[in-house]
Amino acid sequence: VACVAANGFVVPPLFLWPGQRLHRDTMDRSIIDGSAATVTPKGFMNGKIFIQWLIHFEKSVPQEVARPLVLVYDGFGSHYNEEIVTKAIDLKIILKK
């Protein structure tokens, strides 16, 4: 999962791997400072992982950047539910499809 700001700031990616456990050698091949990794059964995004990514996104944006943050995203079904909206509000992120 990647995110780039209009000013060129790049949020470190979240790597999604298929499987049940994340193996250490997988992370050793994913060497990008600040990146994160997780697994899902098929390697696809789901609501739970999107919430983890929202937290990763908010932590990655320097605190000097004024909140709320605006996140323009695809609005796919796994990226939008009541729990996601609540977490976004808590993190001061405005979701825009």
Secondary structure as UniProt FT lines:
FT   STRAND          3..4
FT   TURN            6..7
FT   STRAND          10..11
FT   STRAND          14..18
FT   HELIX           24..28
FT   TURN            33..34
FT   STRAND          36..40
FT   HELIX           47..60
FT   TURN            63..64
FT   STRAND          69..72
FT   HELIX           77..79
FT   HELIX           82..90
FT   TURN            91..92
FT   STRAND          93..96
//
